[in-house]
Every structure is written in structure tokens, then in C-alpha cells.
């Protein structure tokens, strides 16, 4: 088998997060996976995927620059709602294998 064919068959892991129904939510956790947003891709193992996903969740919750960035564009009350929606979105992210049939034609 040629190297390019072997690469095409390689399985990797993606971190995907559910879409928001509006700028601040609620989440659409029932949306087909191909409508979910990719956070990270090309992770080698499920364990690595879950580790990175956990780090992202912690980073979003603890990083004050995210809220500060939102305050640049939105009123404080709106920025807080958007931030909470974003945080919830990452908390409900999942790791999926690139060969998961629910991703049919996603990338």
C-alpha cells in the first residue's frame, strides 16, 4: 500500500462541541454531529483527546482574557451570557473518532 493511501486510512480523534442556537445558547445537543464545531483535531488516541478536552474546559473557565475580549464587543450582561454559553458548549464537547459514521462528510 502506498504511503498516501495508508495516511488516508489513518484514524484520528476530534474534539467537537455542540452548536449554539443563538449567540449565548442554548445548546443544540441533539444536532447531528456533522453540525458540531471542531475544537481540536488529529489527536492520536482517545486518552489524549480526553486529556486535551479537559484542559480546554479548564482554560475556558479560568481565562479572564476571554471575558475581557467579549467585553470589547458586547455590553457586560451580554458578554457574561455569551461567555456562559461558550463555557457550557465546551463542557458538553465530546471526543469522536474520525471514522465515526455520524460525521459523514464532515471534513
URDA-V55557 format. One record per pair of residues at least 24 apart in sequence whose C-alpha atoms are under 8 Angstrom apart, sorted by sequence separation. I is the first residue (numbers start at 1). J is the second residue. If there is no record, write none. Layout:
# URDA-V55557
i	j
I	J
I	J
This chain:
# URDA-V55557
i	j
14	38
15	39
16	40
14	39
15	40
14	40
15	41
61	87
14	41
60	87
13	41
14	42
12	41
13	42
14	43
12	42
13	43
57	87
60	90
12	43
13	44
12	44
13	45
11	44
12	45
13	46
57	90
15	49
56	90
57	91
14	49
13	49
15	53
53	93
53	94
53	95
50	95
49	95
46	95
46	97
24	78
24	81
25	82
24	82
27	85
23	82
24	83
26	85
24	84
25	85
24	85
27	88
23	85
24	86
27	89
20	85
34	102
20	89
33	102
34	103
19	89
32	102
33	103
34	104
18	89
34	105
35	106
17	89
34	106
17	90
18	92
17	92
18	93
17	93
16	93
17	94
15	93
16	94
15	94
16	95
15	95
16	96
14	95
15	96
13	95
14	96
13	96
14	97
13	97
14	98
12	97
13	98
11	97
12	98
11	98
12	99
11	99
